[in-house]
Each structure stands twice: as structure tokens, then as C-alpha cells.
Amino acid sequence: MSEAFSPSRPHSERKQSPWEALLRGVSSGIESAQKYLFSIQHEDGYWCGELEADTTLESDYIMLHTLLGTGNPERFRKACNWILAHQNEDGGWPIYELGPSEISASVKAYFALKLSGYTAESPALERARRKIVAMGGITRCNTYTKIYLCFFGQYDYDAVPAIPPEMVLFPNWFWFNIYEMSSWSRGIFMPLAIVYAKKPFKKISPEMAIDELFVGGKEKANLHLHWDTRRIVSWRNFFLAADRLTHWLERFHVRPLRSVAIKATEKWMLERCEKSDGLGAIFPAMMNSIIALRCLGYSVDDPLFIRAMDELEQLGIEEEDTFRMQPCKSPVWDSVYAMFALSESGVDRTEPKLVQAADWVLKKQVTHPGDWCVKNPGVAPAGWYFEFNNEFYPDVDDTAQVCLALNLIDHPNERYQSDSLQRAIDWVFSMQCKNGGWAAFDKDNTKMVFQNIPFADHNAMLDPPTVDITGRVLEMLAARGYTRADKRMRRAIDFIVREQEQDGSWFGRWGCNYVYGTMLCLRGLEAIGVDRNEPYMLQAVEWLRMVQNTDGGWGETLGSYDNPVLRGVGPSTASQTAWGVMGLVASGDLRSESVHRGVEWLLKNQLPSGSWKEVPYTGTGFPRVFYLKYHMYAEYFPLLALAAYRRAMGMVAGSDSARSA
């Protein structure tokens, strides 16, 4: 690709360059992708693709209905079909497509299958049992799994980490209180604290038991968490000692504030079920709240219980022979990214379908205080959330992307749109953390010591600032006219630069992984006016080129969260190739072999429908624990990448023409 693109030269006097041929293909690909995106828009104006996760959700669904006695055998059969379809060859179950077997997911799947009628002699369970035992057995599972097993007498309540409801009584100024946890952890643990206090039990038949999953037998197994023997004085041992003390007090019924704490926790939980599609609008919190309601004495006929169950069931997708659960729904996120991609790709600002989408999104802006107010008091609510309804939990990432999308669409009520955007920007600024970055749901949620709490083994106890969100915020604020002259922007830039990895990449907290983080940082830094020749910018671009696959695409396995050697390594995918292209375009790299091959990969792999197919998961819930497959990532990210490339090439062409004149 050595022939330069020379748009100033008349077409009739020269041979067409490879760049122009590529741009023609890009325009055709954009048109097809636009048509496809509009074809899947909901009649109400929004987009919402499927959000897929691992089989722990189907396993939990079976356990929940078994506990409640409300199981549907036919649906159990279909859920088991889905679980079995995702079993690895070695017998275990992964937590992402093509991933290695994971102990908690495997134990849950095994137990769910037994609860549904499968026997230990079933070939699938025999293979699973061998793998589970090889991985260390039930005692290696996380806290959630162990507590759920306690419901059925398969683990001991005395051996699981205590989740005392009394923690809700700690004042907000206290060193540890519930608002020092991440928002999603609060939603999960608060109802679970009620469940832990009530300790429900459901007797199951002996053939459903899973004692065979304890290495050496349950009687000989050490069910308790192990002390840190390397350092006697450590935070882990401190919290383990506190945990053992809590269990000791439980054993002797020394809990004078228990009834007060349960009432306060119930009140907290019920308040947050309002204006929401279930507690936190996420599967684990919703499931735990349902169990908590039954533990509190709510009948299955109670309107609150019926509503909670209905909201959970709405996450299900039932087909002819399978049933699966979504962890939540993503209409705001999918809608604003679809709107942004369509607008960036040339759809008119007044297009009725985009205006309809903008109107739908504007109505989702938060108007009531939420948990974020605790560490950020005195600020008017104005953010956006991820799901259909989740008023207590707007997040910075969604809010920034909403603003980016709305900034490109002309709503007929200009004052309404302008005021909404300004309130949102004011809210985003108020959420900036002390170190200059932005987190998702909370401000300065950074007490890393609390990751040593025994029940915090889900690797998501905190919500610290991240570079991927901060990069998106910079891009949004630049689009609204903010510059590096603003002290807040300089603090954000400094945060991103400090967090850069030695190889030039940036970590991706909410997308997989370094390709995602690097792309968002480059886009944000470029938008806010950072010189593309800064060493850290050049190093990031070189890293992107270095990890590009031989087929021209980019890919990165979720294993990179566990093994840094896998940074940027994996089979090419549509979304990650789009991220690679977007990162290079943001750096000003428009004529290199790398960007050319990346664009060609997107065009070559576009389906006749105008969409792209993607098998691997490229979304992140909790690194190392829970991952997501956004089915629409393979639709709007490639379109956005092609649009960014075409627009940048057009700007270069215009600049070259001006110089020629």
C-alpha cells in the first residue's frame, strides 16, 4: 500500500488508488450496516440486544425454583439442555465461551442437573465429577455458591463467610459501612444478609445430594476458609478473625440488634425495588431479594413477591428446546451506541427514527436521588442507567455515552434536550474522583483493603476509577466544547497517563480488555486535544499494531484478565477489530497497512444482512469472575469503526485539497 491517496488530482487524469477503492467498499458496508440497525429498532424507538452470560444463571434459576417449590419440569428440562450444551470436553463448565472450566460454575451446573433428575451415573455428570474433584472440589467454590448450597444442606452455614445484617446499621461516616462496597455488591449482599440471618433450609432427596464432590468425602473436608499462613498479621487474617467471632456470637445467640438490623435491611431493599426492574435490575440481586422476601414471611401470593418473580422471569429467553437467563437487559446502552454509530456514519440529525430514539432515551434520565448521593451529596440527579428502569443506580459510563449520542441528534424540543444534557454534564463532573478519573456508579469507592473481607471473593467489592470510563468522559466533554484549559480535564488526562501499562496499552475494566481500554483512552485523549506525537500516544498506537492478528483483525481472550501474557491475544472478532481500527484512527493513523487491513477485515466479514457474527464474549462484568456477550456489539461497533475511518479520510482529503489549491 505504498501509493499515496491524492484526492486533489482529477479522477480522469490518474489511476484510482487502493485507498479510494477501499473507501467505496467502506461506504457500501456502512449503508448495509445502517439498514440492518434500523431494521432491528423496536417500534418504541429503542434497541435492545440479547445479553448473554455463563450457565451459572440457569443453574441458579433451577436452584431458586427448587427452593421455592415452584419449579416447572419442562422449563427445567430446557434449562438443562442449555447447561449441557455448554459443558467443556473435560467435563467442567466455563464462565465464557471457549474458556477453561471454572469450579463454581461447574459445581452449580452439576447440582442443578441433579436437582432436575439427572443421576450421578449420567455420562455428563461422571465427566463433570472427575473434573470438579480435580479442581479441588466444593470447598474451592466462591461464597455465593456455598451459601446457595447451604439452602439444601449441601454445605454448612457455620463454614460460609458471615454476612450479618447488622452492617446496615453502621453509620455512613464509619470506616466500614455498606456504601464502601460497590453498588452491585450492595444490591447482592443486602438481601443475602437477610437470608444469612434466617438460614433457610429445603430438604432434598438423597439422590440429589452432591457429597461426592468433596475431595476425600464431606466428613474429612475442611469447610472453613484458610488463614494466611505466610503472614500472621494481615488484613485477610484480621477479617477472618472477625468472621469467626461473628459465627461464635451467632452460635450463642449474642445478637441484640438482629431484629432491628433485619427491619432496616428490609426497608433498604424494598425502597430500592421501587422505580426499578427488580433490585438493582441485575439477576443476582433480584434472585437474592426473592429469597429474602420468602425468609421475611412474604407469601407467594403477596403483590411484592409476585412482582419480584415476574421481573426475574422477564430475563428468561425460552425457545423450542432451550431456556436461558440474561443477567439483565441493556436497552439504554444498546440504544445510545446504535444512535451514536448511525449518526457518526452520516444519518441525518433530524432522521425521525433517531429523533424517536432520542426521545425515548431522554425520558429515561434519572430524576430521583440514589445511592451515589451518599458520597456525592447536594448534587441534582441527572444521569442515565443501563436497563429499562433502575432509578437508584445511574452510571457515568452510560451517561457519557448518552450525551455523545444526543449531541448528534436534533430533538424538536431543543431546550428540553439542552437542559437535560447540561444537567447530565454537571452530574458527571460531580462524580469525578480524587485521583482525576471516573468510576461507574460511585465516587471514591477505593478502599482496597475491603477486598480481603471473606465474603468479597466475587472480585467486585469496589468500584474504583477506570481509564476506559475516563477516556469516554473526555471524548464526551470534548464534544460539548470543553478543553484542556479546564483543570478537571487536565486531572483526567494525568490519571490516564499514570495508569498506562509499560507496553503502552491501557486496561479495559468494562470491555475485553486492553484493546478496549486502549481504544477508549486514545479516543478520549485525541478528542480533548492531546498531541498525537506524545510518547505515550505513540506507544499505545504501536502496541495496537503489534497485537494485530495476521488476518488483519484484532482479538483478545478474556483469559487476559488472568494472564497478562494474553494481552491483545485471541482470534479476531468484529467488535475487537472495530476497537483496533477506532484506536488507530483516533491516533491519526489512516494510511498504514495496519488500519487498511483492519478495515478490510471488517468488510470481508460483514454478512449479506449488513451485520457481523461474533462467537466469543467481549464484554466484562466482574474481571476473572463474570463476563458478558453483548449480541449487538457485533453490529454497532463495526459500523462506528467504518464511519470513523471514512470521516477521518474525508477530513484528510479536504485538507489535501485545500493545500493543493
N, C-alpha and C positions, 0 to 999 in steps of 0.2 A: 504493500500500500504506500508506495513512495510518491505517487503522483499527487501533488497538492490540489486542494479544492480552490478553484479560481472563479468565483461567481461573477467577477466583473467583466469577464471576457464573453463576448456574444456567443450564444449557443451555436449559431450557424458556422462560426469560424473555428470551432475546436471540437475535439473528440470528447464525448461525455466521460467525466471522471467516475471512478468507482464510488466516490462519496455521493455523487448525485444519484447513481443507481441505488445505492443503499437508502438514501432519503426517500426515493419513490416507494421502496418497499416499506419503509417506516410509515409513510403516510397511509398506505393501504392497510397495514397492520393496525394502525390507530383507528381507522374508520371501522374495521371489523370489531375491534375491542369495544369501541363506543356503542355500536349497535347491540352487542351482546350484553353489556352492562345495563343498558336501558331496557332490554328485554326481560331482565330478572328483577327490575324495580317493582316493589309492592305497589298496589293501587293507591295506598295511602301516602306514598311518596318516599318511603324509606327502603333501605336494603338490609337484609339480614341473612348472612350465610350460616351454614352449619358450623358449630364449634365442637370439635371432636377431641376427646381425651382418652386416657387409657381405661382398661377394663375394671379398675377399682370402683368406678361409678356403678357399673352393672352389678358388681359383687355387693356393694353397699346397698343397692336397691333391693336385692334379694334378701339380704340380712335384715333390712328395715321392715319389710313386709312380713318376714317370718317372725320377727319380734312382736309386731303389732297384731299378728294373726289375720292379716288382710291380704295374703298372697293370692295371686291369680296364677294357677298352674300353667296355663297356656302362655302367659307372658313370661313366667319363669323359664319355660322351655325355650322361648325365643331369645331371652337374655343369655341363657346358657349357650345357645348356638353362637351368639356373638362372642362370648368369652372364649369358647373353644376355637373359634376361627382365628383368634389372636394368640394362641399358645405357641411358644417357640419350639423349635425342634428338640431342644434339650429338656423340655418338659415344663419350664417356667413361663412366666408372663413378663413382658417388658412394660415400661412406662412411656414408651414412644415407639412408633413404627420402626421396625428393623433394629431396635435397641436390645441390649442384653437383658437377661432375666433379672428381675428385682424381687427381693424377698417379701416385702409387704404385699405387693400386687399379686404375687404367686400364692401366698397363704390365703388371701382374701378370695381369690378365684377358686382355689381348692375347696375352701369351706362353703362358698356359695353353691358350687356344684353338688356337694354332699347334701346341703340343705334342700336342694332341688331334686334329690332322688338318685344321684349318681353314687355308686358304691366305690369303696377303696380298691376293688379289683378291676374297675374300669381301666382300660389301657391308658386313657388320657391322665387319669389320676395316679396310676402307677408311675408313669413317667414324671409327673409333677412331684410326687412324693420324693422320688430319688433326688431330684434337683433341689427341692426345698431343704432336705436334710443336708445335702452337700453345701448349701449356702449358710448353714448354721441353725436352721430350724426356727420355730416360732419366736424364741427369745430374741432373735435379731430383728424382729419387726419394730415398726415405729409405734408411738404412743396411741395414735388413733386406732390402729389395727388391734392392739392389745385390749383397749377399752371395749371395742365392739365385740371382741371375743369373750370378754367378761360377761356380757349380757346373756350369754348362752352357757356359762360355766366352763368355758374352754381356757380361761386364764383367771388369775386371782386378782381381785380388786386391791388387795393389800400390796401387790407387787408392781402395780402400774403407778406411774407418777401421779401424785395427788394434784387435783385441780380444785382447790377449795373455793366455794362461792364467796367466802369472806373477803377475797381480794377486791370485790366490787366496792367494799366499804373503805378501802384505802383512799385518803383524800388526794386530790389531783396534784398537790404540792409534794406528796410523799415520794421518796426515792424510787420506789416501785409502785406503780398503780396501773390500772388497765389501759390507760392512754399512753403508756410507754410501750405497748405492743402495737404492731401494725393493725390497721383497720380490719383486715381479713382475719387476723388471729383473734381479735376481739369477737367478731361475729361467730367464729368457730368455737372458742373456748367458753364464752359466757353461758350458752345453753348446755355445753358439755359439763360445766361446773355444777349445774343443777342435776344433771344425770349422774355425775360422780357422787354427789351427796345422797341421792336417792338409791343408787345402786340397783337398777332393775335387773330382773333375772327371768329368763324364759327357759323352761326345761325342754330339752330336745331328746329324741330317741337315741339310744346308744350308737346305732349305726351312722348317725350324723356327726358324732364326735370326731375330733382330729388329734387325739393323743399321739397318733403315730408320727406327727410332725415335730415332736420334741426329740432332739438328739439324745439318745440313751434312755428315753422314756420320761414322762412328765414327773414322776416321783423323784428322779435324780436331778432334774433340771434346776438350775439357779434362775428363778424368775425375776429377781431384782436387778436393777441397773448396777453396773460395776463402778467401784470407786476408781479415781485416778491414782494409780499406784506410782506413777512417775513423779508426781508432785503432791505431797500430802496436803500442803497449803495451796489450794487452787480454787477458782470460782466454781468449778464443777463439783468439787467435794463440799464446798460451802452450801451450794443449793441441794446437793444430795442429802446432806445432814439435815437441812431444813425440811426436805421431803420426808425423811424418816421420822422426824419429830412430829410432823403433821399426821402421819399414819399412826404414830403412837397415841396422840391425842384422840384421834378417831376411834381407836380401839377401846379406849377407856371413856368414850363419850364426853370428852372435855371440849365442848364446842358451844360456849354460851351464846354466841352471836349467830348460830347457824340459821335459825328461823328468820331472823332479821335479814341476814345475807341472802337467803333464798328469795324472800319477798322483793328485796332490792334488785336482785338479778332478774327475776321475772318481770319486774316493771321495766328494767332496761331493755330486755329482749322484746317485750310487747310493743314498746314505743317505736323500736326500730323495724318492726314488722309492718308498721303503717307507712304509707306512701312508698311502698317497695314491693317488688315481686318476690316476697319472701325475705327472710332475714339476710341482709347483705346481698340478696339476689344471686347467691352462689350456692352450689349444691351442698357442700359440707355443712355450712351454717344452716341452711334450710332443713337438711336432714336432722341435724342435732336439735334444732328448735322443735321439730315434730316429736322427737323422743322426749324432750324436756316437757312439752305440754302434757303428754300422757303421764309422765312421772309426777307432774303437779296435780293430776286428777282431772284434767280436761277429758271429757268423753269423746268418742269418735263422732258423736253427733253434734258436738259443740261447733258453732259457726267459725270460731277461730281455728279449730283443728281442721275443719273441712277446707277452709281457705288455704291453710298451710299445705295440706296434702294436694289440693288442686294445683297450687303454684309449682310444687315439685313435679307432679305428673306432666305438667306442660313442657318440662325439659326433655321428655321422652320422645323418641322417634321410633315408631313401630312400623315395620314393613312385613311383607308376606311371611317371612320365616325368621326374622331377627328383631330384636329390640335393644336399643341403646339409649344412654342418657347423655345429655350435654351438661357441662359444668355450669353453664349459664348461657345467656343469649347476648349477642353483640350488635344490636341494631344501630346504636349511635356511632360506634366505632366504624362499622362497615359502611354506614351511610355517608359519614363525612369523608372517608377515604375515597369512596366512589365519586362523591361530588367533586372532591379535590382533583382526582385523576381526570374526570371528564372536563372540568373547567380548564385545567392545565393543558389538556390536549386540544383545546380550541373550541369547545362547545360554547355557544354564546351565553353571556352573563344573564340574559333575560329568557333563556330557554325555559318554557313552562314547567317541564319535568324537574329541572334543577330548582326553580323557584318553589315548586311544591315540596321538594325535599328540604329546602332551606326553611320553609315554614314549619315543617314537621319538627326539624331539629330545634328551631328557636323555642318552640313550645316545651321542649324538654329541659330548658335551663332551670337550674335549681333556684328556688326562692325561699327555702327554709334552712335554718341552721342545722349543721350536722356535727359529727364527731370532730371534724377538723377545727371547730371553733375552740376546743379546749386549749390547744396550743397557739391558736391564732384568733384571740378574742377581738371583738369590736369591728369586725370586717363584714360587710354586707355579702350574703351568699349570692353566687353568680356563676358557679362552674357547671360543667356537664358531667354526667355519669356515663357508664359503658352500656348499660342494659336498657330495657324499656322503662322501668321505674326503679329508682334506687336513691331517693332524695337525700338520705343521710350521708351518702358516700360519693360525692363528685370527685373527680381526679384531675390532676394537672395535665396528664398526657392527653386525655380525651378533650379537655377544654382547649388546649393549644391547637389540636388538630381541627376542632370545630371552628375556631377563629380563622385558621388558614383557609378552610373551605368556604366559610361565609364571606370572607374577604373578596372572593372571586365571583360572587353571585349578587345580582341586584334584586333585592326583595322590594316589592311595591311599597311597603311601609318603611321607607328609608330611615326615619327617625327611630322606629322600633328596633331595627337591626343595628343601627349605630349605637344606640344606648346599651343594647344587650352586649355588644362586643366590648364596649368600654368598661362596663361592669365586670365582664369576664377578665379583661386585662388587669384591672385593679386587683381582682381576686388572685390572679396568678402572681402578680408582684408580691402580694402579701404572703404568699406561700413560699417565697424564696428562703432557703435555709441559710444558716450562719456561714457555711463554707462557700456560698455563692451558687450552689446547684439547686435543682428541684427534685423532689421525690414525687411519688404518685399521689397518695391520699393524705399524707400528714406532713407536718413541718418539724424538722429537727428530731425525727424519730430514730435516734442514732446511738442509744446506749447498748453497745455491742456486748457488754457483759451479760445481758439478759438472754443471749443465745445459749448460755450454759444452763438455763433453767431446764429441769428434767423433761417437762412436757413440751419443750420447744424444739423437738427433733424433726420438725417438718421443714426446717431450713428457711423459714419465712417469718420469724418472730418480729423482725424490724422492717421498716420502710425507709431506708436511707436515701439520700440524693443519688441520682444516677446520671451518667453522661448522656445516655440516649434520650431521656426526657429533657435534659437541659439543652441538648442540641436542637430538639424540636421547638422548645420555647424560644430559643434565639431566632430560629427561622420565622416563627410566627411574629415575634416582636419586630423583627426587621421588616416584615411585610406590612406592619402597621406604622412604619416610619421611625422606629427607634434606632439609634446608632450607638457606636462605641463611646460617644461622648457621655452617655448615661453611665453613671458609676455602677449601677446594677448590672449592666451589660458587661462591663469590664470584670466584675467579680465572677460572673458566669463563665466568661472566657478563661479566666485564670483557673477556675475549677476544672474545666475540661482539659486544659493543658497539663495540669498537675496529675490528672488521672490517666493520662495516656500510657499505654504499655510500652515496654522497652523496644518491642519490634515495630512500633508505630501504630498499632491498632488500638481500638477502644472496645471495652467490654459492653456487651448488649444484655441488659437486665431483662428486658421485656420482649426480645426477639432473638432468634438464634443466629449468631451470637456476636462474635467480633465483626463479622461482615455487616450485621445490622447496626451495631454500635458505631462502627467507623463511618458508615454511610450517614447516619444522622448527625454525627459530630461535624463531618465535612460540610454537609448542607447548612447546618446552623452557623458554623464559622464563616463560610463563604457569604451567606446571606447578610450577616452583620458587618461584613466588610473587612475581615481579616485578610491580609495579603497572602495570596496563594503560594508565594515563594518563601513563606515562613518555614523553617526547617521541620517543624512538627507537621505541617500540612504536607510537605513533600514526602516525609517519611511515611505518613498514612497512605498516600497515593501509591507509593512504591510497594507497601505491604499488600494493598489490594491487587496490584498487578502480579505480585509474587505468588499469591494463593489462587489465582485464576486457573481453572481446570484446562486441560489440553483441548477439550471440546469447545472452549470459548465461554462456558458458563461459570457460575460460582455456586458453591455448595458448602455447607458446614453441618456436620452432625451434632446432635445435642450432646454427644459424648464430650464435646469440647468444654462443657461445664465441669466435667470430672477430670479431664486430662488436657492440660494446656498444649500438649504436642498436637492436638487435633484442631487447633485454631485455624479456621478457614479451610478445613479439610472435609470433603464429603462429596457425594455425587451432585451434579448440577441440578438445581431446581429453578422453577420460574421466578419465585419471589426473591430468592437469594441472588440470582443473576440480575434481577432488576435492581436490587440494592447495590450490587457491584457497579453496574452501569451508572446509577444515580450518584454514587460516590465519586466516580471518575469525572462525570460531567460537572459536578459541583467544584471539582478541583481545576476545571478548565481544560482537562484532557479530552479533546474532541477528535483528534486525528491520529491517535496512536492505534497500533494493531490491537491493543487490549480492548479499547472501547468498541472498535469496529467488530471484533469477534464476539463481544458480549451482546451487541445489538443483533448481530446475525443469529446468535443462538436463540434469542427471543423470537425472531421472525420465523426461523426454521421450525421451532417447536410450538408455534401457535396452531391451534386446531382450526378446522374449517368453520366452526361456530364463532370464532373470534376469541375464544377463551384459551386457557392453558391448563394442563393436567399436572397435578403435584401430589406425590405419594408421601414423602417424608413430612414430619412435623417441623414447622419452622417458627412456632410461637412458644413463648415461655410463660409459665405461671409462676412456679417456685423453682429456681435453679436446683438441679440434682434430685428433685422430688416430684414435680408435676409439670407436664408440658401440654401444649395445645396445638391443634391443627386448625387454623382458620381457613375454611374452604374458599373464602373469597380473596385470600392473599394472592392466589394464582390468577386473579382477574384484574384487580386494580393496580397492583404494584408494577406488573409489566407494562400496562398502559401508561402509568406515570413515568416509567423509565424512558419509554419511547418518546413520550411528549417532551420530557426534559431534554433529551438528545436533539430532537427536531428544533425545539425552540432555541437551544444554545447554538446550533448550527446556523439557524436563521439570523441570529444576532451577529455571528462571525461574518456571515455573508454580507449583511448590511454594513458592517464595519469595513470590510474589504472594499465594497463598492464605493463607500464614502472616501476612502483613501485614494482609490483609483481616480475618482472624479477630481 
